[in-house]
Amino acid sequence: KVFAASGIPFYVVPGTSSWNSFAGRTDNALANLRNAAENGLANGAIGYLITDWGDGGHWQFLPTSYLGFAYGLAVSWAMDTNRNLPITTALDVHAFEDRAGVMGKLAYDLGNAYKVCGFMPGNSTVFYMILTRSIKRDLDRSITQEGLQKTIAYIEAVMARLPNARMARADADVVKREFEMTAALMKFACRLGIARIESNYGPIDRIPPEKRHALADELESRIPEFRQLWLERNRSGGLKDSAGRFENLVASLRNP
């Protein structure tokens, strides 16, 4: 309202909520994009710009953001018509080209995995919290082992549908591998969190060596394919930082 009253032309600039997430934050993204469209219309915005950030190493792959791009496009073009757009169907038709109608719902549901354990840090997810900001200090005690185990089971149930997808896209195989990697990294974060809870929520150096080394082996085995998938769509410039964050975590697990 302040911009409108001043006579300064302005855009509304919502985001896809994919950063710091791996699989996105579906409900957060839809609410954010819808809110921007509503308030832009109400106050005379001249444009609507969807942002897609890569904080913390840009660990999310591009298809994670398709949901935000598609819904933001729809509500910015025709808010009243598309407020309740069946977004999973729209994704199947226009983004994933999935004749089986699997990928839209899979992406939608995997993007809500951040809510399952009940711990939702602002502008982030429990997965990022476990893998980055808290490795050298105590884990937040509101994260529970039961919640993380439920999250793993939820991710596995969602991903069990992937073999049924029938995408006509030329990069269908890459999309499947991207979602498989995404799910694997999210589950790894949960397992690391469980190990830390079992060690009285302490930093990673409190995890018994045998368990730490097994976790290090698991993450290290993922890095080569993560690098390959990064280069499928992205310039190499950010890869050193992105993969390096995983490599640093592997080193910390081996020698904390």
C-alpha positions in Angstrom: 0.0 0.0 0.0 2.9 2.4 0.7 4.3 1.9 -2.8 0.8 2.3 -4.4 0.1 5.5 -2.4 3.5 7.0 -3.4 2.8 6.5 -7.1 6.0 4.5 -7.5 5.5 1.6 -10.0 6.3 -1.8 -8.4 6.4 -5.5 -8.9 5.5 -8.2 -6.3 8.4 -10.6 -6.0 7.5 -14.0 -4.4 9.7 -17.1 -4.5 9.4 -20.8 -5.1 10.5 -21.7 -1.6 12.8 -24.3 -3.0 16.0 -23.1 -1.3 17.3 -24.8 1.8 14.9 -27.7 1.2 16.1 -30.4 -1.4 12.4 -31.0 -2.5 10.9 -27.6 -1.9 8.2 -26.6 0.6 5.0 -27.0 -1.3 2.5 -25.5 1.0 4.7 -22.6 1.9 5.4 -21.9 -1.8 1.7 -22.0 -2.9 0.7 -19.6 0.0 3.6 -17.3 -0.8 2.8 -17.1 -4.5 -0.9 -16.7 -4.0 -0.4 -14.0 -1.4 1.8 -12.0 -3.7 -0.8 -12.2 -6.5 -3.7 -11.1 -4.2 -1.8 -8.2 -2.8 -0.3 -7.2 -6.1 -3.8 -7.0 -7.7 -5.2 -5.2 -4.7 -2.5 -2.5 -4.8 -1.9 -2.0 -8.5 1.4 -3.9 -9.0 2.6 -3.6 -12.6 4.3 -7.0 -12.6 4.9 -10.3 -10.9 8.4 -11.8 -10.7 9.0 -15.3 -9.5 12.3 -15.8 -7.7 14.2 -19.1 -7.3 17.2 -18.9 -5.0 20.0 -21.4 -4.3 21.1 -20.6 -0.7 23.3 -23.1 1.1 24.9 -24.7 -1.9 21.9 -24.9 -4.2 21.2 -28.6 -3.4 17.8 -28.6 -5.0 17.5 -29.7 -8.6 15.5 -27.6 -11.2 12.4 -29.8 -11.3 11.9 -29.0 -7.6 10.9 -25.5 -8.7 8.5 -26.5 -11.4 5.6 -26.4 -9.0 6.4 -22.8 -7.9 7.0 -21.6 -11.5 3.7 -23.2 -12.7 1.5 -21.9 -9.9 3.0 -18.5 -9.9 2.6 -18.2 -13.7 -1.1 -19.2 -13.3 -2.1 -16.8 -10.5 -0.1 -13.9 -12.0 -2.0 -14.4 -15.3 -5.5 -15.0 -14.0 -5.8 -15.0 -10.2 -9.6 -15.6 -9.9 -9.5 -18.4 -12.4 -6.4 -20.2 -11.1 -6.5 -19.6 -7.3 -7.6 -23.3 -6.9 -5.8 -24.6 -10.0 -5.3 -28.4 -9.8 -1.6 -27.9 -9.8 -0.6 -31.6 -9.8 -2.5 -32.1 -13.1 -1.0 -28.9 -14.5 2.4 -30.2 -13.7 1.7 -33.5 -15.3 0.5 -31.9 -18.5 2.8 -28.9 -18.9 6.0 -29.6 -16.9 6.6 -33.3 -16.6 4.5 -34.4 -19.6 3.6 -37.5 -17.6 0.9 -39.6 -19.3 0.5 -41.7 -16.2 -0.3 -38.7 -14.0 2.3 -39.6 -11.4 5.0 -36.9 -11.3 2.8 -33.9 -10.5 1.5 -35.5 -7.3 4.9 -37.0 -6.5 6.6 -33.6 -6.7 3.8 -32.0 -4.7 3.9 -34.6 -1.9 7.7 -34.8 -1.7 7.7 -31.0 -1.4 5.7 -31.4 1.8 8.1 -33.8 3.5 9.5 -30.8 5.3 6.3 -30.8 7.5 6.2 -34.4 8.6 8.5 -34.4 11.5 6.9 -31.3 13.0 10.0 -29.2 13.1 9.9 -26.3 10.7 12.7 -23.7 11.0 12.0 -20.4 9.3 13.0 -20.2 5.6 14.6 -23.6 5.7 13.9 -27.3 6.5 14.9 -29.9 9.0 17.0 -31.5 6.4 19.2 -28.4 5.9 19.3 -27.8 9.6 20.7 -31.2 10.3 23.3 -31.1 7.5 24.6 -27.6 7.9 23.9 -25.1 10.7 23.9 -27.5 13.6 26.7 -30.1 13.0 29.1 -28.6 15.5 26.5 -27.7 18.2 23.6 -29.5 19.9 20.6 -30.4 17.7 17.3 -28.8 18.5 15.5 -31.0 21.0 12.2 -30.4 19.4 13.4 -32.7 16.6 12.4 -36.2 17.5 13.6 -39.7 16.5 10.0 -40.7 15.9 9.4 -37.6 13.7 12.5 -38.4 11.6 11.5 -42.0 11.2 8.0 -41.0 10.1 9.7 -38.6 7.6 11.8 -41.4 6.1 8.7 -43.6 5.8 6.8 -40.8 4.1 9.6 -40.1 1.6 9.8 -43.8 0.7 6.0 -44.1 0.2 6.0 -41.0 -2.1 9.0 -42.3 -4.1 7.5 -45.8 -4.5 5.3 -44.2 -7.2 8.2 -43.1 -9.4 8.6 -46.3 -11.5 5.0 -45.8 -12.7 5.7 -42.4 -14.3 5.5 -42.2 -18.1 7.2 -38.9 -19.0 7.4 -37.9 -22.6 10.2 -35.3 -21.9 13.5 -35.9 -23.6 15.2 -35.6 -20.1 12.8 -38.0 -18.4 15.6 -40.2 -17.2 17.4 -37.2 -15.7 14.3 -36.0 -13.9 13.9 -39.5 -12.3 17.5 -39.5 -11.2 17.2 -36.0 -9.8 14.2 -37.0 -7.7 15.9 -40.2 -6.6 19.0 -38.3 -5.5 16.8 -35.7 -3.7 15.0 -38.4 -1.8 18.2 -40.1 -0.9 19.8 -37.0 0.5 16.7 -36.1 2.5 16.7 -39.6 4.0 20.4 -39.3 4.8 19.7 -36.1 6.7 17.1 -37.9 8.7 19.4 -40.8 9.5 22.2 -38.4 10.6 19.6 -36.6 12.8 18.6 -39.9 14.4 22.2 -40.8 15.1 22.7 -37.4 16.8 19.5 -37.9 18.8 20.8 -41.3 20.0 24.0 -39.4 21.0 22.0 -37.1 23.3 21.4 -34.5 20.6 25.1 -33.6 20.6 27.4 -32.4 17.8 28.4 -35.0 15.2 31.6 -35.8 17.2 29.4 -37.4 19.8 28.2 -40.1 17.4 30.2 -43.3 17.9 33.0 -43.7 15.3 31.6 -46.8 13.6 28.2 -45.1 13.0 29.9 -41.9 11.9 32.1 -43.7 9.4 29.1 -45.6 8.0 27.3 -42.3 7.5 30.4 -40.8 5.9 30.6 -43.7 3.5 26.9 -43.3 2.5 27.2 -39.6 1.8 30.5 -39.9 0.0 29.0 -42.6 -2.4 26.4 -40.1 -3.5 28.7 -37.2 -4.4 29.9 -38.5 -7.9 26.3 -38.8 -9.1 25.4 -35.5 -7.5 28.2 -33.8 -9.5 27.0 -35.5 -12.7 23.4 -34.4 -12.2 24.5 -30.8 -11.4 26.3 -30.6 -14.8 23.3 -31.9 -16.6 21.6 -28.5 -16.2 24.0 -26.1 -14.6 27.2 -24.3 -15.3 30.2 -25.7 -13.4 30.8 -22.5 -11.6 28.8 -23.3 -8.4 29.6 -27.0 -8.3 32.8 -26.7 -6.3 30.9 -24.9 -3.5 27.8 -27.2 -3.7 29.6 -30.5 -3.7 32.2 -29.2 -1.4 29.7 -28.8 1.3 28.9 -32.5 1.2 32.7 -33.3 1.0 33.3 -31.1 4.1 30.5 -33.0 6.0 32.1 -36.3 5.0 35.5 -35.1 6.3 33.8 -34.0 9.5 32.1 -37.3 10.0 35.4 -39.1 9.5 37.5 -36.8 11.7 35.3 -34.4 13.7 
